[in-house]
């Protein structure tokens, strides 16, 4: 029997070698960190890692699962580093919430003091102790004003029991998990808020990774791994939880037709089909991505293959949106695995290219032609105008397991990757990893948008860390009109890259507030304005008219959430013609000639 198993393993590894492609990362600039002055001159911005100076001293710790996983613990427990940006207390200063994943360890809520520093208030606010024994481990957190009272509430998803906290006007949080009607146990790695039925109440979408009947700390069987490295459907179920408006949620997943059990790691919601209702895109590990088109807030239809997004099986880990060509169209970025000499999947940048016969968007993968395809073992990625030149740039984290240098698990990983279904599913057949690395110590990617392609300038502008990156969140943390970057690393520190932009580059921000209020009749947008779009039109000097579309999301990328405010870089000598606001309710507002260099606070108006 052992000889047969070894033969299967050997054949599987030979099959894996068919995928081997050796690539030269010729897109990466040769210069090291140029320093602030030179990077400002050459690229228009510089990032300085400033977590310690800002009072942030957080170290993520991975969960310790059932001892039956001991031989591959670093492989299965390499998730959970997450970060979200929110103004939880309504003082117009952005705060940070970061989760830990080890039993007994605390999450941190960093309150922005307004003087360039942060203080951890998670314990005082009641949102620190969420990794209690028997309840699972935290994997991420997302925010939305679920009761439309003006303060964002907190949902924490876990490998285990999800948690929900109502914000008590910024003075603390009330745990409302037990009366909210949440699932008992979900092994989730992603979630988002969305108002799928446009009733003015934010709903919850939670995506399982492992099956929900698996307790990773008390395994009944070790046959819990994916059944395939390309077409696995034995992962966790998905949950669409409708906000009833009385503090509780109703599971409507089956009712609306969402039946996926793929291994989901990233999710994003936005109106991509132009119907006025938010659609869902799921980035799935071990398989194809999924696109759930919203049909009038009553049902969802999976149309991934029709749109092109769900054609090729890969290792999807991130789903984020950006109008990368300034054409008023949202592209979808899904990250995957690239390891020169071992496995090259390449990341996908799905750019709209017309319509399908059913009127849905048709996408073409332009990651290669736009030069954002090769990012190592890629995880979280976010679009944002980091140099305020009027084009969206792309920040990407990567790296899986950084252990002993010079030791690689890729040979052993290849032996299992191409194996038969029964071999892959059985955890005990996976080769021990020991102190080997797997795509570790990777340099992060920061691609600046040149207008027709992207150029990686990460090391040149100050992004030099090689931690095992997971989540990226963007926000103007110091209210200076620039986008700063927070990065959560697996078993590593929370990094805060403070941004400096070259003088003379204009910007504008929009802070939107939906019209929904407690007691107000339906027909208004949720107060967090989740799903709202802003279409900005402007010129640089006497240049041609430019346009860029942005949308408010609440949970996207990988295990992260950006600030709710929308930030537009404008370049030099900018004159804004108008900003069109498309509210989730269907209302539209136009702001003519809005001034640059300020935050415009826009509240949804009546008909």
ChimeraX attribute file (.defattr): number of C-alpha atoms within 10 A of each C-alpha:
attribute: neighborCount
match mode: 1-to-1
recipient: residues
	/A:1	6
	/A:2	7
	/A:3	8
	/A:4	9
	/A:5	11
	/A:6	12
	/A:7	12
	/A:8	17
	/A:9	22
	/A:10	17
	/A:11	15
	/A:12	19
	/A:13	20
	/A:14	14
	/A:15	16
	/A:16	20
	/A:17	16
	/A:18	10
	/A:19	13
	/A:20	15
	/A:21	14
	/A:22	13
	/A:23	13
	/A:24	9
	/A:25	11
	/A:26	8
	/A:27	14
	/A:28	16
	/A:29	13
	/A:30	10
	/A:31	11
	/A:32	14
	/A:33	17
	/A:34	15
	/A:35	15
	/A:36	20
	/A:37	13
	/A:38	15
	/A:39	21
	/A:40	19
	/A:41	12
	/A:42	14
	/A:43	16
	/A:44	20
	/A:45	23
	/A:46	28
	/A:47	25
	/A:48	19
	/A:49	18
	/A:50	15
	/A:51	19
	/A:52	14
	/A:53	12
	/A:54	17
	/A:55	15
	/A:56	20
	/A:57	14
	/A:58	20
	/A:59	17
	/A:60	23
	/A:61	23
	/A:62	24
	/A:63	28
	/A:64	18
	/A:65	20
	/A:66	14
	/A:67	13
	/A:68	16
	/A:69	21
	/A:70	16
	/A:71	16
	/A:72	17
	/A:73	19
	/A:74	24
	/A:75	16
	/A:76	16
	/A:77	18
	/A:78	18
	/A:79	25
	/A:80	31
	/A:81	32
	/A:82	33
	/A:83	31
	/A:84	29
	/A:85	27
	/A:86	24
	/A:87	20
	/A:88	29
	/A:89	20
	/A:90	13
	/A:91	12
	/A:92	13
	/A:93	17
	/A:94	24
	/A:95	23
	/A:96	25
	/A:97	27
	/A:98	29
	/A:99	32
	/A:100	30
	/A:101	30
	/A:102	24
	/A:103	21
	/A:104	14
	/A:105	20
	/A:106	23
	/A:107	24
	/A:108	23
	/A:109	26
	/A:110	20
	/A:111	21
	/A:112	24
	/A:113	15
	/A:114	14
	/A:115	8
	/A:116	11
	/A:117	17
	/A:118	21
	/A:119	17
	/A:120	21
	/A:121	17
	/A:122	20
	/A:123	14
	/A:124	12
	/A:125	16
	/A:126	15
	/A:127	24
	/A:128	20
	/A:129	15
	/A:130	25
	/A:131	23
	/A:132	14
	/A:133	11
	/A:134	12
	/A:135	19
	/A:136	26
	/A:137	30
	/A:138	35
	/A:139	28
	/A:140	31
	/A:141	29
	/A:142	29
	/A:143	28
	/A:144	32
	/A:145	22
	/A:146	27
	/A:147	24
	/A:148	23
	/A:149	16
	/A:150	22
	/A:151	22
	/A:152	26
	/A:153	23
	/A:154	23
	/A:155	22
	/A:156	21
	/A:157	29
	/A:158	27
	/A:159	29
	/A:160	25
	/A:161	22
	/A:162	26
	/A:163	23
	/A:164	23
	/A:165	20
	/A:166	22
	/A:167	24
	/A:168	16
	/A:169	15
	/A:170	17
	/A:171	10
	/A:172	19
	/A:173	19
	/A:174	15
	/A:175	16
	/A:176	15
	/A:177	19
	/A:178	13
	/A:179	11
	/A:180	18
	/A:181	15
	/A:182	21
	/A:183	19
	/A:184	13
	/A:185	20
	/A:186	28
	/A:187	29
	/A:188	30
	/A:189	29
	/A:190	32
	/A:191	33
	/A:192	28
	/A:193	27
	/A:194	33
	/A:195	26
	/A:196	33
	/A:197	22
	/A:198	23
	/A:199	21
	/A:200	31
	/A:201	29
	/A:202	31
	/A:203	24
	/A:204	26
	/A:205	25
	/A:206	23
	/A:207	29
	/A:208	28
	/A:209	26
	/A:210	25
	/A:211	22
	/A:212	19
	/A:213	12
	/A:214	18
	/A:215	20
	/A:216	24
	/A:217	19
	/A:218	12
	/A:219	15
	/A:220	10
	/A:221	10
	/A:222	15
	/A:223	16
	/A:224	18
	/A:225	22
	/A:226	26
	/A:227	21
	/A:228	20
	/A:229	20
	/A:230	18
	/A:231	18
	/A:232	21
	/A:233	17
	/A:234	19
	/A:235	25
	/A:236	23
	/A:237	25
	/A:238	25
	/A:239	23
	/A:240	24
	/A:241	23
	/A:242	21
	/A:243	24
	/A:244	16
	/A:245	16
	/A:246	8
	/A:247	14
	/A:248	16
	/A:249	19
	/A:250	17
	/A:251	17
	/A:252	15
	/A:253	19
	/A:254	13
	/A:255	12
	/A:256	16
	/A:257	14
	/A:258	18
	/A:259	15
	/A:260	20
	/A:261	19
	/A:262	29
	/A:263	33
	/A:264	33
	/A:265	27
	/A:266	32
	/A:267	30
	/A:268	28
	/A:269	31
	/A:270	26
	/A:271	20
	/A:272	23
	/A:273	17
	/A:274	12
	/A:275	16
	/A:276	23
	/A:277	24
	/A:278	27
	/A:279	25
	/A:280	23
	/A:281	26
	/A:282	30
	/A:283	33
	/A:284	33
	/A:285	26
	/A:286	23
	/A:287	24
	/A:288	25
	/A:289	29
	/A:290	24
	/A:291	26
	/A:292	19
	/A:293	23
	/A:294	24
	/A:295	18
	/A:296	14
	/A:297	18
	/A:298	12
	/A:299	18
	/A:300	22
	/A:301	16
	/A:302	20
	/A:303	17
	/A:304	20
	/A:305	15
	/A:306	18
	/A:307	24
	/A:308	20
	/A:309	27
	/A:310	21
	/A:311	14
	/A:312	14
	/A:313	18
	/A:314	26
	/A:315	29
	/A:316	28
	/A:317	32
	/A:318	34
	/A:319	30
	/A:320	26
	/A:321	27
	/A:322	25
	/A:323	22
	/A:324	27
	/A:325	19
	/A:326	18
	/A:327	12
	/A:328	18
	/A:329	20
	/A:330	23
	/A:331	22
	/A:332	24
	/A:333	28
	/A:334	34
	/A:335	36
	/A:336	26
	/A:337	26
	/A:338	24
	/A:339	21
	/A:340	16
	/A:341	14
	/A:342	19
	/A:343	20
	/A:344	21
	/A:345	22
	/A:346	23
	/A:347	29
	/A:348	23
	/A:349	28
	/A:350	21
	/A:351	24
	/A:352	22
	/A:353	14
	/A:354	13
	/A:355	14
	/A:356	13
	/A:357	9
	/A:358	8
	/A:359	12
	/A:360	18
	/A:361	20
	/A:362	20
	/A:363	21
	/A:364	17
	/A:365	20
	/A:366	19
	/A:367	20
	/A:368	14
	/A:369	12
	/A:370	17
	/A:371	19
	/A:372	27
	/A:373	24
	/A:374	25
	/A:375	26
	/A:376	29
	/A:377	28
	/A:378	32
	/A:379	30
	/A:380	29
	/A:381	28
	/A:382	28
	/A:383	25
	/A:384	30
	/A:385	21
	/A:386	31
	/A:387	28
	/A:388	28
	/A:389	25
	/A:390	27
	/A:391	26
	/A:392	26
	/A:393	23
	/A:394	22
	/A:395	23
	/A:396	27
	/A:397	30
	/A:398	30
	/A:399	26
	/A:400	25
	/A:401	25
	/A:402	22
	/A:403	17
	/A:404	13
	/A:405	12
	/A:406	7
	/A:407	14
	/A:408	19
	/A:409	17
	/A:410	18
	/A:411	14
	/A:412	15
	/A:413	18
	/A:414	20
	/A:415	23
	/A:416	23
	/A:417	20
	/A:418	23
	/A:419	23
	/A:420	16
	/A:421	14
	/A:422	13
	/A:423	23
	/A:424	22
	/A:425	21
	/A:426	16
	/A:427	19
	/A:428	17
	/A:429	16
	/A:430	19
	/A:431	15
	/A:432	18
	/A:433	20
	/A:434	15
	/A:435	15
	/A:436	19
	/A:437	22
	/A:438	24
	/A:439	23
	/A:440	22
	/A:441	19
	/A:442	22
	/A:443	21
	/A:444	25
	/A:445	25
	/A:446	28
	/A:447	23
	/A:448	25
	/A:449	26
	/A:450	14
	/A:451	13
	/A:452	10
	/A:453	17
	/A:454	21
	/A:455	19
	/A:456	23
	/A:457	23
	/A:458	25
	/A:459	22
	/A:460	24
	/A:461	27
	/A:462	22
	/A:463	21
	/A:464	18
	/A:465	16
	/A:466	16
	/A:467	25
	/A:468	29
	/A:469	33
	/A:470	30
	/A:471	32
	/A:472	30
	/A:473	31
	/A:474	27
	/A:475	26
	/A:476	22
	/A:477	27
	/A:478	19
	/A:479	15
	/A:480	14
	/A:481	25
	/A:482	29
	/A:483	26
	/A:484	22
	/A:485	25
	/A:486	25
	/A:487	26
	/A:488	31
	/A:489	26
	/A:490	27
	/A:491	23
	/A:492	16
	/A:493	20
	/A:494	24
	/A:495	24
	/A:496	22
	/A:497	20
	/A:498	20
	/A:499	24
	/A:500	21
	/A:501	23
	/A:502	19
	/A:503	11
	/A:504	11
	/A:505	20
	/A:506	24
	/A:507	26
	/A:508	21
	/A:509	20
	/A:510	18
	/A:511	17
	/A:512	24
	/A:513	22
	/A:514	23
	/A:515	22
	/A:516	25
	/A:517	18
	/A:518	10
	/A:519	7
	/A:520	10
	/A:521	10
	/A:522	15
	/A:523	16
	/A:524	24
	/A:525	28
	/A:526	32
	/A:527	26
	/A:528	30
	/A:529	33
	/A:530	29
	/A:531	29
	/A:532	27
	/A:533	23
	/A:534	23
	/A:535	17
	/A:536	24
	/A:537	21
	/A:538	22
	/A:539	19
	/A:540	18
	/A:541	12
	/A:542	9
	/A:543	10
	/A:544	9
	/A:545	13
	/A:546	18
	/A:547	20
	/A:548	24
	/A:549	21
	/A:550	21
	/A:551	23
	/A:552	22
	/A:553	25
	/A:554	26
	/A:555	29
	/A:556	30
	/A:557	31
	/A:558	33
	/A:559	34
	/A:560	34
	/A:561	29
	/A:562	27
	/A:563	24
	/A:564	25
	/A:565	21
	/A:566	21
	/A:567	24
	/A:568	28
	/A:569	26
	/A:570	27
	/A:571	20
	/A:572	17
	/A:573	13
	/A:574	21
	/A:575	20
	/A:576	21
	/A:577	16
	/A:578	17
	/A:579	22
	/A:580	16
	/A:581	24
	/A:582	20
	/A:583	25
	/A:584	29
	/A:585	25
	/A:586	15
	/A:587	16
	/A:588	17
	/A:589	17
	/A:590	14
	/A:591	15
	/A:592	12
	/A:593	13
	/A:594	18
	/A:595	17
	/A:596	18
	/A:597	15
	/A:598	15
	/A:599	18
	/A:600	17
	/A:601	11
	/A:602	14
	/A:603	14
	/A:604	22
	/A:605	13
	/A:606	10
	/A:607	6
